[in-house]
Amino acid sequence: RVCVISLHSQWIGFAATGMRVCVLLGAFAFGYDEKRAIAFANLAGAAYCGAASLQKWSCGSKCSEDVTDVQVCKGDTTQAFVGKWDGSCVASFEGTSNIKSLIRDLEFVKAGTSWPGCENCNVHDGFLKEWNSLSSCVKKSLTAIGCPAGTDIYTTGHSLGAAVDGLAMMDLSTAGWGIKESYNFGMPRTGDEAFAASFNSKFGDRFFSGNAPQRPSAALAAPQRHWNSLAL
């Protein structure tokens, strides 16, 4: 694992902040695939659509993937949806879309908190609150559409939603779900080095993260496989 110091202002929406980026090197179960990245970007973008259009899967180009049985979960400041896709189920998490979610996104510098979902780890308190507000609904909805614990699923998210997805992956894995593959876009810092190490040990062979436009679309840069570590 190689760690470098990088600056990413666009990921957090204001002044540039030093960010440690940890890159996991080695053999991967999945290689980066541009078509898969575009598919996941559309799924991440669809999470910004209204609940009614998501349930009908009629939110324009972002609903170009063949997703069925969509259920929408409302969190404190964002939403998520789950649905059947590509022979399994997918969970997609909305990013910053309003002032409340922007405030949560900015609550990061000294907002680390311990979390039973990762022993001896500290994670971003605001992101954890958002995942906790979605967790029960996401788990119940996955079960309701035929993907209970014990099932392998896909996940994705953008911006705040990418950070929430990182926590969701850890929590869902502990609860018995398998994470088959995940692409995240514009992921902000989410946890400390202990969290990064634990995350990499679980998902380093199936997780891709990279920059994307303000809201994901087919026009995206090739994701890099990495994990962002928050120094608390």
N, C-alpha and C positions, 0 to 999 in steps of 0.2 A: 504494500500500500504506500503510495507516494503522496505526500502532502505539500501543497504550495500555497502561498498567500496570493489572493486575487482581489480585485476591486470590481464590484458589480453594483452600480447605482440603480439600474433599471429593475432589478429583482425586488427592491424594497420601495421604490417609488420616490425617493428623495435623495439627500446627500450621499455620496459614495461612502461605503463602509468597508473596512477590511474584512475579508472573508477567507477562512481556511477551507480549501477544497481538497478532499481526499479522494484519490483515484485508485480503485481496486484493480490490480493487474493480475492476469492469469487467464485460465481457460474459462469460457463462458458457456452456459447451457444454450443461450440464444445469442447470435450475433446481431449487431445493429442492422436493421432492415428499414430502408426509407419508406417503403409502402406501409409497413407496420407503424412506423412513426407517424405517418400522415393519418392513418386510421385512428390511432390513439389521440392525435391532436384534435381530430373532429369530435371524438367522444368527450375529450376534455372541454372543448368549446361548447358542446351541447349542454353541459351542466349550467351554463348561463341562461338558457332558454326558460321561458315560463313553464310552470308545472303542467298546465293544461296541454301545451304543445308537446311537452316531453311525453306525457302519458299517451298521447295520440301518435307520438314519434313523427311530428310534422313541423319541425323547426328549421326548415330550409336545408341548405347545403351541409350544415353540421350534423344533420340526421341522415347523412348519406349511407352510413353503415347499417347493416340489417340487424336491428335491435328490436326485440319483442318483449312483452310482459313487463313494461317499464313501471317502476314505482318510484315516487319522489319522496325524499326525506327532508324536512325543514329543520335546520339548526338554529342557533342563536342569531347568527348574522349571515349565514350562507345556506345553500342547499346541496344535496347530493342526489344522484339517481342510481338505481340498480336495474339491470335488465339482462335478458338472455342474449348472448352474442358469441359467435365463433365457436359453437359447440359447448359453451360453458356460460358463466355469468360474468358481468362486469360491474364495477362500482366506479363512478366518476364524481369528482368533488369540485364544486364551484370555487372560484377564487374571489378576489376583492371586487365587489360590484356596487357597493354603497358606502356611505360614510361610516356606518357601524362596523362593517367588515374592514374598512380602511384603518379605523382606530385599532381594531384587534391586530391587524397586520403590523402596525407600528409599535405595539407593545412588546419590544423584544430585547433591548440592550441588557437589562438586569432582571429579566422576567423569568429566569430559570427556576424550575421546580422539579422535585423528585417525582417519580412515577412508578407505581408498582409494575407497570407493563415492561419496564426495563430496569433490572436490578442495578443499583449503584450508578444510575444515569440521571442527568438533569435534562429537561426538555423545555421548550418555549411554552410558558404558561398560557398565553393567549391561544396558541394553536391547539394545545391540549384541551382547553375549555371548549373550543369549537368542536373537536372530535368527540368529546364527551356528550355534547348536545346532539350529536348525530348517531352515536354508536348504537344505541338500542334499536332505533328505526332501521338502520342499515342491516344489522344482523337479522332482525325479524323479517325484513323485506327479502333478503337473500334466501332465507328459509322458505318464505311463502312462494317464491317463484321456482323452487326446486333446486336450490343450491344451499343446503344446510351445511353446518360444520362437517368437515370431512371432504368437502368439495374443493377442487382447485378453481380459482377465479382470477380474473384480470382486474387491474386497477389503474386509474389515471387521475390526474388533476393538474391545475394550472395555478401558479402564484400561491396565494394562501391555501388554495385547494390542494396544491402539490405537497405542501407541508402537512396538511391534515391527512392526506393520503399516506405519507410516510408513517405517521402515528397509527393510522388505520391498519396498515400492513402488519405492523408489529402486534397490535392488539388482536386482529383477526387471526393471525398465525397462532398466537397463544391460545385463542378460543377454539382452534381446530381447523380453520380454513387453510388451504394451501394457496400460496400466491404463485400463479403460473407464469405471469409476465406483467411487467409494469413499465410504462413510459410516463414520466412527469416533465412538466415544462415550466421554466422560470421559478424553480424551487428556492425559497428563502431558507436561511439557516433555521434548523429545527431542533437540534440537540447538541450535547457536548461530545467530546471525543469518545467517551464510553458508549454513548448512544450510537455514534457512527460505527464503532467497532462491532457492536452487537447487530446493527442493521446489516452491515456488510457480510457478517458471518451467515446471516439468514438468507439474504437476497442478492448478494453480490454477483451471482451468475444469471440473474433474470431481471435486473433493474437498470433502466436508462433514464438519465435526466439531462436536460439541456435548455438553452434559452429558447424563447418563442416570443412572438408579438404580444401586444397587450392582451389580446384574447386569441387563443390558438386558431390557426386555419391551416390550409395546405401549404402555405408559404412559411416554412420554418427552417431553421438551421439544423444540421445534423446533430442530434443529441450526443453528449459525451457521457460515458458511464462514470458517475462520481457521486459522492455524498458530501454535503455541506455541514461542517462542524461548527457549532456555536461555542465560542470561548466565553464562559460565564464568569 
